[in-house]
Amino acid sequence: MNLPLIQSKIARACKAAGRNTDAASLIAVSKNQTPDTIRLMLQAGQRRFGENRIQDAMEKWPPLRAEFPDVELHFIGQLQSNKAKEAVSLFDVIHTLDRVSLAEALHKEMQKQNRTLPCFIQINTGDEPQKGGIAPADLENFYRFCQEETDLKITGLMCIPPAEEVPDMHFALLHKLGADLGLPGLSMGMSADFEIAIRYGATYVRIGSVLFDVMKN
Ligand SMILES: *Cc1c(COP(=O)(O)O)cnc(C)c1O
């Protein structure tokens, strides 16, 4: 079980960056895990989880949540507007707000369900055509739209750097964009690069494979 190891690596990276040891929170990305494996992680004390497919999460999480009511679910996948209803009812935080139509759909659903989920705006820091996210140059306009036309609670920015690139400049860019808008939250860093992301100010790291791998053995 890798949870204590990853937790201590996160705390150490925070300290090395001159930040509080709890400045970056772990999201256990359970998208590829069975309920039995997830339950082991819950029994070890982890409560914050990330999923990237609505349908999957709808099947896995309600029973687990009945056992562990204080679970906190983060949506980290591409979100279709027609799944906004399910996303708002099941999840607690959305990390992938990336377009006007989705902002409108989430706003409407949150009003209807009387729920306020903190949202991260996803930024396509590498300008990759196949990836979701607002282009850095369009962020200010999009943020203003969310502030003026919706009740969405925007708490920060999120990115997934291009797989083939050194992530540093992407994390640095996200940090700068967040600081410019006064947004404190930064959702960045995965298994391969979470310690670097913490150096650039990550407040959430999203970790799947290195956290769960050892548990299979
Ligand atoms: C799968 C996924 C992760 C976790 O990736 P690992 O490399 O397994 O840690 C983080 N963020 C997003 C958006 C993902 O889809």
The ligand as a MOL file (V3000), in Angstrom:
LIG
                    3D

  0  0  0     0  0            999 V3000
M  V30 BEGIN CTAB
M  V30 COUNTS 15 15 0 0 0
M  V30 BEGIN ATOM
M  V30 1 C -5.5460 9.6520 -14.8090 0
M  V30 2 C -5.4040 11.0750 -14.4380 0
M  V30 3 C -4.5300 11.4540 -13.4080 0
M  V30 4 C -3.6470 10.4850 -12.6630 0
M  V30 5 O -2.6290 10.0290 -13.4910 0
M  V30 6 P -1.4330 9.1110 -12.9520 0
M  V30 7 O -0.3370 9.3550 -13.9010 0
M  V30 8 O -1.9550 7.7220 -12.9570 0
M  V30 9 O -1.1090 9.5770 -11.5850 0
M  V30 10 C -4.4770 12.8010 -13.0890 0
M  V30 11 N -5.2210 13.7230 -13.7360 0
M  V30 12 C -6.0690 13.3860 -14.7210 0
M  V30 13 C -6.8680 14.4490 -15.3840 0
M  V30 14 C -6.1830 12.0600 -15.1100 0
M  V30 15 O -7.0270 11.7260 -16.1050 0
M  V30 END ATOM
M  V30 BEGIN BOND
M  V30 1 1 1 2
M  V30 2 1 2 3
M  V30 3 2 2 14
M  V30 4 1 3 4
M  V30 5 2 3 10
M  V30 6 1 4 5
M  V30 7 1 5 6
M  V30 8 2 6 7
M  V30 9 1 6 8
M  V30 10 1 6 9
M  V30 11 1 10 11
M  V30 12 2 11 12
M  V30 13 1 12 13
M  V30 14 1 12 14
M  V30 15 1 14 15
M  V30 END BOND
M  V30 END CTAB
M  END
